[in-house]
Structures are given as C-alpha cells and as structure tokens.
Amino acid sequence: MVATQSITVLHPAAEDPPRKLELAPRLPDLRGATVVLIDNHKKNADVYLEELGRMLREEYGVTKLVNYRKVSQSIPIPADVMDGLASQCDAIVHAVAD
C-alpha cells in the first residue's frame, strides 16, 4: 500500500476586495485652521515641514500647527494616535522626504 501525501496551496493575495477610498473634501479656506504636520522620520522631512509650516502661517493664515514625528518611517502611526491627531485639527499633512 502506497501512502499518499497532500499539499495545501494557499493563494497569497488578499481575499477581501479592496475598499474604495475617496479624498476628504477640501477646506474652503485655511485661515484660522489647525493643521497637523506629520514627519515620517525620513531625511529632510523635518526641514520640509518647517518651511511648509512657516508658509501655512504667513501666507495662508493657519493659526495653529501641531507637529508629530513617527517613531520610524516603516511603522504606521497607531490608529489611536491618528484618531487623536485628526480630532484636534482641520487638516493633516503627512510629509515624505529624502
């Protein structure tokens, strides 16, 4: 009698269909807005965000900037942290630089 072996082959693709995401509606104006600037921890992201923050204040009337720096460029922002940032602002800029 010959022993038979079975092999299970799994498909590595996600089984759930991707969700269709839409862009958030644009703000009518940035005057008086609170904007969160997220630094992704890559080289020069801080330099870019510093200049962007200056421009947002001086040229677009943003009144408050909140800065957040990710722990690592390869680790996503924890959902509770992102929810907290989103709850205290009108807009979020997530910078990527090299």
N, C-alpha and C positions, 0 to 999 in steps of 0.2 A: 504494500500500500504506500503510495506517494503522498507525503504531507504537502499541503498547499499553504501558501502564504498570501496574505492580501496586503495591499498597499493602498492607503488612502491619500489621494492627491487633493490638496486644497488650493483654491484659486486665491492669490494674494491681494486681489483688488477688493476695495470696499464693496460691501453688498448693498448698502443703503444708497439710493440715488442722491447726488449732491443737492444741497439746498440752494435755491436761487436767492442770492442776496442783492439788495438794492442799496444804492448810495443814500446816505441820510440827506434830508432836504437841506438846501443851502440856507445859511442865515441871511436875512435881508441886509444886515449891517453888522460890523464888528465893534462899533462904538459902544463902550460900556460893557463889553463882553469879558468873560473869564475864559481863558484858553489854557489848556494843559499841554505842555511840551514834553513829549516822551523821548528820551535819549536811549537809543537801542544799544549803547555801550560800544559802538564801533568807533574807530579812529575818526576824529574830527566832527562827530555828531554834536558834541558839546559846543564846538566853535560855530557850527551852522545854526544851532538853536539859539545861541546867544545873540547872533546877528538877527535872526528871524524875530526873536522876542523884542529886540530894540525896534525893528521896523513895525511890528504889530502895535506897539505902544505909540510910537511917534507918528506913523503915517496912517494908521487905521483906527486909532482911538481905543485899543484894548486897555481895559483898566486893571486887570489882574492876570498875572501869569503864574501858573502852578507848574513846577518842574518835577519830573520823575525820571530816574535813571534805572534802567533794567539791571538786574544782577549780572546777567550775561546775555550776549547777543543771541545765543542759541536756545535760551529758555524763554518761553512765552510769559507774559505778565499774568500772574494768578487772577482768576476770574473775579474774586472778591476785591482785589486791588483795582482792577479795571472798572468794576461797578462803582467803587468809591470815587475814583477819578471822574468818571462820567457823571456822577451825581452832583459834583461840585463845579461843573463847567458848562459852557455853551458850545465849545468846540475842542477837539483834540487834534494835535499834530504829532504824528509818530515819525520821527526822523530816522533816516538810514544814511550813513555816510561812510566813506573810506578814504 
